[in-house]
Amino acid sequence: MKKMRQSTKFEAEIMNNENLKLSYFAWVRERIGRASEDVAPPQGVRTVGDLIAWLGERGEEYAYAFERPAVIRAAIDRVHVKHDTPIAGAREIAFFPPMTGG
Amino acid sequence: MATVRIQHEDFDAAAEAALLTRGRTDAGAVVTFTGLCRDEQGTLSALELEHYPGMAEDEIARVAAEAEQRWPLLGATIIHRYGRIRPGDNIVLVVTVSSHRQAAFAAADFLMDYLKTRAPFWKMEIRADGSEGQWVEAKDADDKALEKWRKGAVGSRD
């Protein structure tokens, strides 16, 4: 799968109609400045990694939250997923730092 | 089927262990592990534990189901607290019951190792000097701890 990092590429795609709920936790939430939001990513955004790249271009706060994509953990509908997981059919996607419970 | 609870309220480890063994005669071993809020340098006022409601329960239940597949457990209880927790207070409880100690010890150890890296909780340190809170960084040692469970774990059935 080709990587799509330029916003022009994303914007050229047809917008999806489906709304996707995003949730943020810990310092990802703090940097973005909100705990959750609804987004409609363009169709070119196919995987969790694509979504992170797309979000990173939405503004300074997103760029800061996702400045090191490799450390960001993700869950689709409350199940841990890797960055190459497709997002099709997801209702809620959460982004957060490595966990520090226990 | 393990009992999983995510709560702010404190728990009573002895009472939880007693609940699992009450009325049964086949249990030969109970292991309880309690994780406490620790202040190593005398600089910590409290930990603020954030969690992902819904996923925290689901993920711990998934880890518990895995433990139940690997060891012959007669019961298990996992309680994880969230919110503000002071040094010396309880954070997490794991209780495992089995016929023999090896399975109870190993399953409790496994549960804690997986909880630390898979349960969606994040700790923020609130300093005694009133400075802004700092997120606790995940430790490589916690990821490394998982490696011992990949193959031929001690006390596992395979």
Chai-1 contact restraints between the chains, C-beta under 6 A:
chainA,res_idxA,chainB,res_idxB,connection_type,confidence,min_distance_angstrom,max_distance_angstrom,comment,restraint_id
A,F25,B,Y52,contact,1.0,0.0,6.0,A-B,restraint_1
A,A26,B,E50,contact,1.0,0.0,6.0,A-B,restraint_2
A,A26,B,W122,contact,1.0,0.0,6.0,A-B,restraint_3
A,A26,B,W135,contact,1.0,0.0,6.0,A-B,restraint_4
A,W27,B,W135,contact,1.0,0.0,6.0,A-B,restraint_5
A,A75,B,M55,contact,1.0,0.0,6.0,A-B,restraint_6
A,R78,B,G54,contact,1.0,0.0,6.0,A-B,restraint_7
A,R78,B,M55,contact,1.0,0.0,6.0,A-B,restraint_8
A,R78,B,D58,contact,1.0,0.0,6.0,A-B,restraint_9
A,P98,B,A138,contact,1.0,0.0,6.0,A-B,restraint_10
A,M99,B,P120,contact,1.0,0.0,6.0,A-B,restraint_11
A,M99,B,F121,contact,1.0,0.0,6.0,A-B,restraint_12
A,T100,B,W122,contact,1.0,0.0,6.0,A-B,restraint_13
A,T100,B,K123,contact,1.0,0.0,6.0,A-B,restraint_14
A,T100,B,V136,contact,1.0,0.0,6.0,A-B,restraint_15
A,T100,B,A138,contact,1.0,0.0,6.0,A-B,restraint_16
A,G101,B,A119,contact,1.0,0.0,6.0,A-B,restraint_17
A,G101,B,F121,contact,1.0,0.0,6.0,A-B,restraint_18
A,G102,B,G35,contact,1.0,0.0,6.0,A-B,restraint_19
A,G102,B,V92,contact,1.0,0.0,6.0,A-B,restraint_20
A,G102,B,M112,contact,1.0,0.0,6.0,A-B,restraint_21
A,G102,B,L115,contact,1.0,0.0,6.0,A-B,restraint_22
A,G102,B,K116,contact,1.0,0.0,6.0,A-B,restraint_23
